[in-house]
Structure formats: C-alpha cells, structure tokens
Amino acid sequence: MRLGQPRIEPVDLDRLDADQRAALEPFLASDGGKVGGGKILNIFRTLAHAPKALTAFLSWGNYILSKRNALSPRDRELVILRTGYNCRSGYEWTQHKRIGLDCGLTDDEVARIKAGPDAGGWNELDQAMLRATDELTTDHFITDATWAALAPLGDKGRMDLVMTVGQYTQVSMILNSFGVQVEDGWDVDSDLKA
C-alpha cells in the first residue's frame, strides 16, 4: 500500500446526501459490490464523494468486467492483476487476486504474474498479454511485435485488452492517490506493502 491511511475517507453510509445515495443505489439495493461481510467496498464509498463521477465510473467498469469484453474472465484478470502489480496498487491486487482465482487462474499463475511475461510456464498468448500490459503501463504503447503476438485475440480482443489495462491503470491511480485502504480482514501482499 502506498499510504497507510486514507487521504479521502470513505463516506459514512448513515450520512449520505441524495446524490451519494443515488450513486450507491446499485449496492444498497442488491448484493452487487458487497464483498467480505456484506459491506460496500471502500473504493465505492470513497468515490461516492464525487457521485456523478462514480456513476460514470461504474458504467464503464461494468463493461470491462462483463461478457461484452472479448477477453475471457481468466485473461481479463491476468491483465488486471499485472496492471495492479505494475502500478504498485495493494488494494487492486488484493481485490483482484480473489477474483482471478475465481475466474480460473491458479495460485502458481498469480504468483508468476508478479514476475511478468518472462517467467517460465506461460503459453505464448499469456506471455503476449502480459508483455502488452507491461508496454502499456510503461510506454503507453504496444509494440508491433507484441501486437502481432496478440493476433489470436482478434481486433476486438486487442482493443478490449488496451481498454482493460487503461481502466485498471486509472483505478490503480485512484486507489493509490486517494489512499483507499483494503477492507477489514484483507491482507495486502507483502510485495505491495509500503
């Protein structure tokens, strides 16, 4: 975690104004977003300080995490985890490690994501997706060689990979800069502590 305490405290759910309540309504009305003890995640409670931005953020994020994204859930989480790791976002890694394991990544693969595309054991497409993520998070551009290696994804898949890395780079910047803390009872990976 970059910060040991929030720069922006999550909103108090008992003291929401009308706009905050409207932005958080998807979470208040269902179990969506309630993880780990039935509470609304700190990221959403923090973003509720800007309710209109939260609503737009949720709309785009829902596309990235949906079946409309051409990446398989496993491949999407591979890319999200590498993005979070590259951005040194303890919250992002902690949250998506759980999701990645639920989407088919193994414990071994999650550990190797930290080592990147040159770690042993990746197939060619996994290597290309990890390399593309590294290129996007360092140079904001995928090289021709990596683009060609991503051909099995097709044009839509390559577009969705870029958009997924872009979304989770933004999420990581938000989490890191606002000091969003992990949920109570969650442990941050030792490689991403301060």
Phi, psi and omega in degrees: 000135180289323182235142181274355178208158182291142168278328177236115182290141173301147180296151174278118184296342178273357184228038181283141170275177186299319180293319178296317179299318179296318181293325181270358183308319179303330180272327181287331185268349184211186177272355180301128179085351178265112184227145173066066176099012173074026178246156179288132184302147181302326179300315182288323177293329177286313181294343179295347173295338175236076191300323179292321176295320179300317180299315178294318178302315180295322180297311179293316180300325178295325175296311184301321183269006185262175175289349176289336175290128183290342177287141174295157177307319179297311181295321177301314182290327174303312182290318180297316180296318178296321177298311180300320179293314180298327180275001179057042181260100179299320180296312183300313180300314182299314181294312187276345172299316178299314182294317180301317178296323177291337182263009173111354174288147178266164176302320179297316180295318178301317178296321181287338178303323180297326180281339175091195188292339183269359175292146179294156172099351179276145170281174186298320181290319176302315178301316181295319179294318178293319179295317178300319179298317178298316180296318181293323182277350177250316185244355179060035183200138175264127180292162180300319181296317180290319178303316179296321180292340178273003184309324179301340178283341186075173182297316181297318179296320178294320177298314181294328175298312180299316181292327178292314177298319178299315179299313185279344168291315177298314180302316180296320177297318178298308182300313182295313187285326179275350179072033180295125183268150178296159181295152177305134178090353178267143180253133176275136178305136184299333178287347183243014175276140181011000000 
